[in-house]
Amino acid sequence: MNRQFRGKAFTLIELLVVISIIALLIGILLPALGAARRVARQMQNSTQIRGIQQSLVMFSQGNNSYYPGKNTQGAVAAATDLYDGDGTAQSGEDGYAPMLRFRELLEDNYFEGEYAVSPSETKTAWGGTGTSVQQIHISYGLLDIADAGQRTREWRDTSNSEAVVIADRAIDNNDSGSNNIKSVHTNPTKDTKEWRGSVGFNDNHVSFVATHDDQSTQYGDTTIHNDNLFNKTNAFASDSVDVTTSGGTTAVPDADNGNLAWESSISAIDDGDDTGKSSSTRP
């Protein structure tokens, strides 16, 4: 005699319980996985900033300690003197311009074009030798060296642990003309300010900081206690900055503090004008 055995089937209630548990686990794990991806991108981003700063130091070893954009006497170089003088100078720019300083490193193969693009956004990598470096190719701001003073003197290998020389750039976040910025790591509503990102110092350490404002920096003998990394007059924070010198701490309306330029020697902030080019931020 043949006997048929039937395994016990799930009841409808048991099936619903299993589905509910799976849905709950997905709800718990997906945000955690998203957070893990963001942290991984931030770590890779900090690694790239550290690598670029190391490239600055390597370059300086053959340039009398000065970083790209300056000649061996410490003067700002003309465009035709940069990137081996290949005759393809970018119009209206010289060693002040961050794009040309990046180009000099790229032309000399200190790193690949992809290394200048943050893993937190989508940009187009630099096209190679003999082509211009434009805003679409770069994610990072470099120290502004347009003004004479303590700031520009840090654009060399000084191993200063409080001098910021490179960081995630600032991106304009305004509809009404106010001084509001964001970074590739933030997504605030329009006309609000929320910047956080990786900051590289002249001793090659990198910190991921929660704000561009109120940073403690030092350029030469001048210590800034509430430095704004994207404005040399600290206008986004207050009307003045607190400066410590041998005479004590005083408020100075236009101190020689840190200022990270991006598009050119006068533009610290990405205005978002990448018409026809890809420049989206990854979630």
N, C-alpha and C positions, 0 to 999 in steps of 0.2 A: 504494500500500500504506500503510495506517495503522499507525503505530507508537505504542505506548503507553509513556510514560516514567514511571517511578515515582521519586519523591523518596526519598532514604535515610531510613528511619524510625529513631527512637530504639530502641536495644536496652533490655532491661529493666535492665541495669546502669547505662546512661547515665541512664535515667529516675530511678533510685534516687539517683544522684549529684546530679542537679539538685534533687530533693526534699530531700535532705540539706543542700545549700547554702542553699536557701530557708529551711529550718527553722533553720539556724544563724544566718542573717541576722536572722530574726525574734527569736530568742533574744537576740541582741546589741542589736537596735534597741529592742525593747519596754521594757526597763529604762531605757534612755537617754531614751526619750520620756516615761516616767513621771517620771524625775528632772527633765526639762525642765519638765514641767507643775508639779511641786512648786516648783521655783525661780521659775517665772512667778507662781504664787500667792503665794509669799513676797514677791516684788517688789511685786505689787499690794497686798498687805497692808501693806507698809511705806509705800507711796504713800498709802493711806487713813489711816494713823496720822499721817503728815506733814500731810495735808489737815485732819484734825481738830484738830491742834495749831495750824495756821494759823487755823482758825476760832476757837480760843480767843483768839488774839492779836487778830483782827478784832473779836471781841466786846469785848475789854478796851479797845479804843480809844473805845468809848462808855460805859465803866463805870469810868472813873478808873484804868485799867490792870489792874483785877481781872478774873479769869476768872469764868464763870458759877457760881453758888452763893454768890457774895459780892456785897454791895451796894457802892455807891460809896465807903463809908467803910471797906471791908475787913472788915466783919462778915459772918458767915454769914447768908444770907438765909432768911427763913421761906418755907415752900412757897407761901403765897398771894402772895408778892412775885415769884415766878418765872414765867417764860413768860407775861408780860403780865398776870399776875393774873387769869386767865380763870375762876377759881372752881372749878377741877376739881383741887384739890390731891390728891396721892397720900397716902393715909392714913399717918400716923405718920412722915412723912419731911420733911426740910428740905434746905437747901443742902449739908449734909454728904453726902447720898446721891448716888452717881454717876448713878443713873437720872434724878434730877431735873436734874442738871447737863447730862446729855445731852439731856433733854427741852427745856431752855431753848434749846439750840442748834438742835434740830430744829424747835421751834415758830417760831423766828425765821428758818428757811429757810437756815441756814448750810450745810447739806448735806442730802441725802435720807436716808431711813431705811435704804436699802440700803447706804449708805456706812459705817454703824456695824456692819455684819456682815462678818466676815472672809471672804475668798474661799476659805479653807480649811475652812469649815464651812457647814452648812445651818441657817439660822435664819429666823424670820419677821420681815420688815421692819416697823418701826413703822407703826401704822395711820393716822396723820395727826393734824391739829390737834384738840385737845380730848380725846385719848385718852392713857391712861397709858403710860409707857415701863417695860417689865418686863424681866426677865433674858433672856427669849427674844429680845429685840430687839437686844441689845448683845453684842459679842464682846470688848470691851476694858475694862481697869481704869484708873481715874483715881487721881491722887494723893489719899491720905487727908488730909482737912483737919479731922478731928474734934478734934485736939489743938492747943493753942496752942504756938507754938514756931517753929523755923526751917523746918520742913517746910511748915506751912500758909502761911508768908510767901512761899513760892515759887509759890503759886497766883495768880500775876499775871505780867505780862509783864516778866520780869527778864533774858531772853536768857542765862540761866545754862546753859552747855554741859555741866554735870555734874549738873543736877537733872532727874531722870526725872519726867515728869508724866503719861504715858500709855504703855500697853504691852498686848500680848496678855495676857489674864487667866490666872490659875492655876486649874486644874481639879482637884478632889479625886480622888485615885487610891488610896483606902484601902479595905481590907476589915477591917483589924484596928485601926484607930484611930491609926496612925502618921502623922507629918507628911510624907506623900508627895503630890507634885503632878505634873501633866503640863500640856501646852498643846495647842492645836489642831494643832500641827505635830509632835507626838510621839504614840506609841502604845505605851507601856511596859506590862509585865505589872502586875497589881495589886500594891499594897504596895511599889512601887519608885518612885523619883523620877527624872523626866526632863522637864525644861522647857527649851524654847528658843523664842525668838520675837523679834518686833520691839519695840524700845524707843524711845520718843520723848522727846527732851530739850527743855528750855525755850528753846533757841536754834533749834529747828525742825529739828535733824538727827536722823536715825533710824538705829539700828544693829540688825542682826539678831545677837543674842547667843546663845551656846551654853548658858548657864545663868543662872538667876535669882540664884544665889548668888555671893558674893565679887565683887560689882560695886564699882567705885570711883565714888562719888557725892559731891556737895557740896550741902548745903542751908544757905543763908546763909553763915556763917563756919565751918561745921562740915564737915570732910571725913571721909567714911566709907571705909575701905579694904577692908572685907569685907561690904558691904551685902547683905542679903537683900531683894529688891524686894517681897516679899509678907508680911513680918513685921517690925513696928517694933521688936521686941526681938531680932531676928536668931536666933530660937530654932531655926530649921531648920539653921543653920550651926554655931553655937557658943553659948556662954553669954554672950558679950559681943562687941562690935564695937570695932575700933581707930579711935579718933577723933583727928584732928589739929587742934589749936587753936594759939593763939599760945604756949601753954606747952609744946608738944611733943605726942608721940603717946602716948596711954594707952588701956587697955582699959576700956570703959564698959559695964555690963550692960544699960542701957536708954537707948541714945543716940537722939537726934532724927534718925533716919535715914529713908531712903525707905520708903514703904509704900503699895502700890497697892490701893485698895479697889474692890470690884466691886458686890455686891448692895446693901450699905448702908454706913453709916459704920463698922460694926464687923466686916464680913465682907470679907476680902481674897480669899477663895477660893470659886469656884463649886462648890457641893456636888453639882451634877449633878441637882438635884431640879427637873426640867422636866416634871412629870407632865402628860401629855396634849398636850405641845407638842413641836415638832420641834427637836432640838438635836444632830444627828449631825455627826460629823467626816468630812470628805471624805478618801478615800485619797490 
